[in-house]
Amino acid sequence: MVDTEHLDVLIVGAGISGIGAAYYLQRDHPDRSYAILEARGACGGTWDLFRYPGIRSDSDLHTFGYEFKPWRDEHAIAGADKILAYLRETAAENGIDEQIRFHHKVSGAAWSSAGARWTVDVENAQTGELLRFSANWIFMAGGYYRYDRGFTPEFEGRDRFGGQILHPQHWPEDLDYTGKKVIIIGSGATAVTLVPAMADTPAHVTMLQRSPSYIMATPAKDVFANTAKTLLGDKRGYALTRRKNIVKQRAVYQFCQTFPGPARKIIRHLNAKQLPDGYPVDTHFNPSYNPWEQRLCAVPDGDLFKAIADGNASVVTDRIATFTETGIALQSGAHLAADIIVTATGLNLQMFGGVSLSVDGEQVDIAKTFAYKGMMLSGVPNFAFAVGYTNSSWTLKVGLLCEHFCRLLTHMDANAFDTARPVVGDPGMEGRPVLDFAAGYVQRALDLMPRQGDGAPWAMSSSYTADVKLLRGDSVLDPNLQFTTSDRDAAASAMAVTA
Ligand SMILES: Cc1cc2nc3c(=O)[nH]c(=O)nc-3n(C[C@H](O)[C@H](O)[C@H](O)COP(=O)(O)OP(=O)(O)OC[C@H]3O[C@@H](n4cnc5c(N)ncnc54)[C@H](O)[C@@H]3O)c2cc1C
């Protein structure tokens, strides 16, 4: 074990959240030392990991981008290459890239109240060398899923299949699917991206889904945004578009929540308009749940519907009976032939980068903690985390909580506090999982998640407007957040005497 240095703040993860956190920290606390520990050899997180054809956002970049850095590209929905370029430009122009330690995988963090600091165990993912850092704060930006393994359910007969089986999270760089019969299992954002992208080459692609999801066409280019940027300049045009899109996203979400019946009808009508006459819309595009009970998938310029209308792609809604030597046998009795099967079946949810936490020698059971303001954990001092929205752009929330985190540090500096610990006042608070979402990957991991209560500060808000008030407007002072000053010097001299 090599002891390395002490930093004021350790940011875990150099994805869009970690790079954003570093920006705010530098801006508001230029004298604080920090480093970003990143397990992989590159920054960008999600946008560097996924390499499947067509990989893109389904949020518009005017809300998915940072508030402080205009999105200049004319495409509002963008591919991973453009998102990565934007992130790396942000890191380079702010000197954040110099603070990233690549191949540094954080495995554990132990808090000591006496020293008011974290001891952080890190493995060099290239050499296996074990390192140890210490820090006053951890800002966890490790995303929400496992990087090493995507989720694939057990499929009967999988070993019999003579072709290739792939998961989108582990895409082979040299895959040539020209002229191949491809089945994509799934109906989420990844499947609906892959289908038109692969159908673009001479291949036939079948999307095989157990049940439909909501899918909406959205313009890849935002005329409003591009006009606003031309007339007002990048900065003001971006800010205006961002505001417009925040309001629009919220209005759509609220409408779906309040009027699920009409919302369902509108989506069905819009889908039917883009599909060939007589297409069985109700079989393949009419989910059993209401709009926005799960994330709604956006398809830029209706590319999925176009691929179906052109005959290059088809959708089958059925259950898998078994894989066969040549494809997939379905419960309806039909058989789908395939050369390649893609299991776009999702992610394995993982909270806080899989890092095990302890506080004064006691292991933290994450499932027993409550999320405070959606950014700290009850009973865990000086630990902030970035979990964004699942009903609109993830980063809208992350920006707000970075601001709040910086204000918290300012308050602690002004009052010479070194410890901030959220404490649940009501020991009877039961709560529910912090990600209140019906998606399969969330449901599979309920026991790994912190909980949330019913009202602020213990509710995990999904409303940008409410969060602007809570995280940007309201004071950091809160009866549920205890500030203390440890007797660090006394602890240090006691240690020296013992030694
Ligand atoms: C294919 C795909 C498309 C998506 N599209 C959208 C979209 O359009 N809009 C939207 O709002 N959301 C989208 N999401 C959700 C998306 O992941 C987030 O919006 C966002 O990219 C998450 O950024 P992040 O920085 O929080 O996490 P990540 O991008 O996951 O980055 C986390 C980083 O932390 C590192 N890390 C993790 N654990 C450790 C550890 N223990 N030690 C050191 N480093 C660690 C990882 O290596 C990684 O680099 C999408 C997700 C996927 C998978």
The ligand as a Gaussian input file, in Angstrom:
#p B3LYP/6-31G(d) Opt

LIG

0 1
 C      -26.384000       4.663000     -23.508000
 C      -26.838000       5.706000     -22.531000
 C      -27.438000       6.882000     -22.988000
 C      -27.863000       7.843000     -22.089000
 N      -28.456000       8.983000     -22.555000
 C      -28.864000       9.919000     -21.683000
 C      -29.482000      11.123000     -22.122000
 O      -29.682000      11.349000     -23.302000
 N      -29.871000      12.022000     -21.193000
 C      -29.682000      11.815000     -19.872000
 O      -30.046000      12.678000     -19.083000
 N      -29.087000      10.700000     -19.427000
 C      -28.674000       9.753000     -20.278000
 N      -28.078000       8.616000     -19.819000
 C      -27.795000       8.473000     -18.425000
 C      -26.295000       8.894000     -18.328000
 O      -25.508000       7.879000     -17.899000
 C      -26.139000      10.145000     -17.529000
 O      -26.950000      11.144000     -17.945000
 C      -24.721000      10.717000     -17.499000
 O      -23.925000      10.483000     -18.629000
 C      -24.096000      10.153000     -16.302000
 O      -22.928000      10.863000     -16.106000
 P      -22.100000      10.624000     -14.805000
 O      -20.852000      11.397000     -14.957000
 O      -22.948000      10.881000     -13.612000
 O      -21.806000       9.048000     -14.808000
 P      -21.010000       8.190000     -15.863000
 O      -21.097000       8.720000     -17.225000
 O      -21.444000       6.785000     -15.649000
 O      -19.503000       8.355000     -15.403000
 C      -19.059000       7.783000     -14.192000
 C      -17.547000       7.734000     -14.222000
 O      -17.129000       7.298000     -12.926000
 C      -16.135000       6.304000     -13.064000
 N      -16.203000       5.451000     -11.884000
 C      -17.256000       4.701000     -11.467000
 N      -16.942000       4.059000     -10.321000
 C      -15.663000       4.417000     -10.010000
 C      -14.784000       4.065000      -8.946000
 N      -15.155000       3.221000      -7.983000
 N      -13.548000       4.610000      -8.938000
 C      -13.164000       5.494000      -9.913000
 N      -13.958000       5.838000     -10.957000
 C      -15.194000       5.306000     -10.996000
 C      -16.512000       5.584000     -14.342000
 O      -15.400000       4.893000     -14.891000
 C      -17.003000       6.733000     -15.214000
 O      -15.979000       7.315000     -15.969000
 C      -27.657000       7.634000     -20.707000
 C      -27.080000       6.450000     -20.254000
 C      -26.674000       5.489000     -21.148000
 C      -26.060000       4.226000     -20.626000

